[in-house]
Amino acid sequence: MGRGGAETLIMNVYRQMDRSRCQFDFITHSHGENDYNQEIRRLGGDIYQIDSLGHVGPKQYLKRLKDVMKIREYDAVHAHTDYQAGFPALAAKQLGIATRICHSHSSGWPKNSWKDRLTLKAMQGLIRYSATEYCSCSEEAAAFLFGKRKAKILKNSIDVHSFLDIHPDSKQFMHELLNIPQSGKIIGHIGRFSTSKNQSFLIPIIKKLLHDDSSYYLVLAGDGPLREKVEAEAKAAGIWDHIRFLGIRKDIPQLMNAFDVFLFPSIFEGFGIVMLEAQCAGIPCIAADTVPKSTDMELGLVKYISLETKISDWCDEIEASFNYSRPSKALIHQQFANKGFHINDAWKDWFQLYPELTGSKSPTSKF
């Protein structure tokens, strides 16, 4: 339960939902305290930390899942581990838990050998055998994991007010905090440092921009296995002084409002909740055309570009984005509401997944 996209979505739902009617407990693969652990406990949920499938193997992983699921009489299991989601669903099926939901948050994976493709097929087969319900953050993510099988699309909604209601001096303060001149142009990116997020693609972009204009700065928030690699690339490119590696941040709304443009060069992406956050902050977004088009809130802020396009074309679009017309806060709020991406309404769709909440189970069901 770090500050990734799926985790942020789940916490947005968890904060808004009627916890007198149901509660969430969490099984995670990380040990120790994570970003959301204290808040989960404060909201009434329990956290059970087990080793991942890759660490202990299928047999032990399934056993540990079932050990947790035996603790209470759970009404449903909702798995968010993408292609591994069949294992929690299988554990629930073997224990007689009636509602078993597999949730797709990704539209691909970076492995492509014949063994990897065979493994993916096996994982998809396990999902088909074990799940009673499929759901996804986008049509693209549903097609990747479930093929032609019908899936319920649950929108990756956000707390709109947390990005709209920012103090007007926040941008100036953030420039000072990041040691960036007030005249500096901030290109921002938020995401886990991983193959899919493709942060390495940003290094030649900022280098080329700096060749003609020394006022550009690249701000990268997040952590992950490839962070050191990207840091080394920034040093090798000779642009270290114009890049800020921030790690995990708790002030994403304030940080997003300090950006002048948001870049999102993902190789594949289930949805991209940070695209919503950037648009909610009124920030132009330039994304790879691999990002689902449903991330565009039709505010005139989004441009999709192929990763095969020349770096100079990305730079041209970045420069052009400074002339984008910025929507009013009222229009932003209206568009998010019209498209159903406001968390105040979207959490109700989650309740429809759990038959126990519309039936005789009361007063509190556990998931």
Secondary structure, 3 states (H helix, E strand, C coil): CCCCHHHHHHHHHHHHCCCCCEECCEEECCCCCCCCHHHHHHCCCCEEECCCHHHHHHHHHHHHHHHHHCCCCCCEEEECCHHHCHHHHHHHHHCCCCEEEEEECCCCCCCCCHHHHHHHHHHHHHHHHHCCEEEECCHHHHHHHHCCCCCEECCCCECHHHHHCCCCCHHHHHHHHCCCCCCCEEEEEECCCCCCCCHHHHHHHHHHHHHHCCCEEEEEEECCCCHHHHHHHHHHCCCHHHEEEEECCCCHHHHHHHCCEEEECCCCCCCCHHHHHHHHCCCCEEEECCCCHHHCCCCCCEEEECCCCCHHHHHHHHHHHCCCCCCCHHHHHHHHHHCCCEHHHHHHHHHCCCHHHCCCCCCCEEC
